[in-house]
Amino acid sequence: MKLDRVVFYGRLGEQAMQMFGLAAELDRWRGSTVLDCPGGPGTLAAHLRAEGCDVTAIDPVYALPRADLERRALADLEQTMAIQATSPTLRSDFDLEACRQEHLVALKAFLDDHRAHPDRYLSAALPDLPFKDQSFDLVLCGHLLFSYAPLADGGLMAGQGLDLTWHRRALSELCRVSRQQVRLYPAHTIALNARRHPYAEALLAELPAGWRGCFVPSIYDQGHRGCTDALQLVRLEP
Ligand SMILES: C[S@@+](CC[C@H](N)C(=O)[O-])C[C@H]1O[C@@H](n2cnc3c(N)ncnc32)[C@H](O)[C@@H]1O
């Protein structure tokens, strides 16, 4: 599968909880400040807020008026589905139509939450976030780093993509704004037989001072085989 830009594409909060291994940890994070970066047209922020977290979501596309957010999400969903329908990176038993319906449910719930809490959805972009150091207890980053690396490096981008230098700056920024943890998913290549993403291995080997990390398998199924790892990073001294 290949794309020529980062798509405005969102998932259900329950799916994101699987991606980040959070479902069994809610008691730990209740009452915490959380950054969803990027939020996309997904419902992780709404889900965590309903569970008692203080959540902010950022995405450069949030600069658009709400009606345009919906139009953009629908256009990107249909384009991505059309590409996935002929993609050799998906397992033959993966139900793409069910997946499409889940994205539509997520989009509707996202728009409802965006309407109810517009101040919690901010327009911003990595690698420069408009937050002070250690502003959030937990920083979550789904389907941006690693996924949008160039095709040749195990990502989705037909052109230049987000290269390793960009990834270094983005990860350093995610760590800067986090007080406790940063979790990234996927940390694997986007391929039928996924493997650990080489950028994720490189970044783990050169973490900012005061951080340690590890790969953690995820139970979220997005239609590949093989590696399902997320990358979890912990600040040693808050
Ligand atoms: C595939 S979506 C992922 C959304 C959600 N985190 C998920 O896992 O479903 C990627 C998102 O990254 C956003 N994006 C693109 N460039 C970005 C940047 N430089 N910094 C932060 N977000 C960016 C896009 O607008 C898009 O909503």
Ligand as a Chemical Component Dictionary entry (heavy atoms), coordinates in Angstrom:
data_LIG
# 
_chem_comp.id                   LIG 
_chem_comp.type                 NON-POLYMER 
_chem_comp.pdbx_formal_charge   0 
_chem_comp.three_letter_code    LIG 
# 
loop_
_chem_comp_atom.comp_id 
_chem_comp_atom.atom_id 
_chem_comp_atom.alt_atom_id 
_chem_comp_atom.type_symbol 
_chem_comp_atom.charge 
_chem_comp_atom.model_Cartn_x 
_chem_comp_atom.model_Cartn_y 
_chem_comp_atom.model_Cartn_z 
_chem_comp_atom.pdbx_ordinal 
LIG C1  C1  C 0  -3.465 8.174  9.868  1  
LIG S1  S1  S 1  -3.966 9.524  10.872 2  
LIG C2  C2  C 0  -3.807 8.807  12.492 3  
LIG C3  C3  C 0  -4.849 9.287  13.453 4  
LIG C4  C4  C 0  -4.927 8.513  14.762 5  
LIG N1  N1  N 0  -3.804 8.813  15.627 6  
LIG C5  C5  C 0  -5.023 7.018  14.525 7  
LIG O1  O1  O 0  -4.135 6.272  14.950 8  
LIG O2  O2  O -1 -5.988 6.594  13.904 9  
LIG C6  C6  C 0  -2.539 10.550 10.755 10 
LIG C7  C7  C 0  -2.841 11.962 11.213 11 
LIG O3  O3  O 0  -1.623 12.720 11.285 12 
LIG C8  C8  C 0  -1.936 14.062 10.997 13 
LIG N2  N2  N 0  -0.675 14.752 10.665 14 
LIG C9  C9  C 0  -0.114 14.957 9.466  15 
LIG N3  N3  N 0  1.068  15.581 9.590  16 
LIG C10 C10 C 0  1.259  15.760 10.919 17 
LIG C11 C11 C 0  2.292  16.367 11.701 18 
LIG N4  N4  N 0  3.390  16.881 11.140 19 
LIG N5  N5  N 0  2.153  16.393 13.042 20 
LIG C12 C12 C 0  1.055  15.870 13.628 21 
LIG N6  N6  N 0  0.051  15.289 12.940 22 
LIG C13 C13 C 0  0.153  15.244 11.603 23 
LIG C14 C14 C 0  -2.930 13.949 9.857  24 
LIG O4  O4  O 0  -3.687 15.118 9.700  25 
LIG C15 C15 C 0  -3.751 12.734 10.273 26 
LIG O5  O5  O 0  -4.914 13.094 10.963 27 
# 
loop_
_chem_comp_bond.comp_id 
_chem_comp_bond.atom_id_1 
_chem_comp_bond.atom_id_2 
_chem_comp_bond.value_order 
_chem_comp_bond.pdbx_ordinal 
LIG C1  S1  SING 1  
LIG S1  C2  SING 2  
LIG S1  C6  SING 3  
LIG C2  C3  SING 4  
LIG C3  C4  SING 5  
LIG C4  N1  SING 6  
LIG C4  C5  SING 7  
LIG C5  O1  DOUB 8  
LIG C5  O2  SING 9  
LIG C6  C7  SING 10 
LIG C7  O3  SING 11 
LIG C7  C15 SING 12 
LIG O3  C8  SING 13 
LIG C8  N2  SING 14 
LIG C8  C14 SING 15 
LIG N2  C9  SING 16 
LIG N2  C13 SING 17 
LIG C9  N3  DOUB 18 
LIG N3  C10 SING 19 
LIG C10 C11 SING 20 
LIG C10 C13 DOUB 21 
LIG C11 N4  SING 22 
LIG C11 N5  DOUB 23 
LIG N5  C12 SING 24 
LIG C12 N6  DOUB 25 
LIG N6  C13 SING 26 
LIG C14 O4  SING 27 
LIG C14 C15 SING 28 
LIG C15 O5  SING 29 
# 
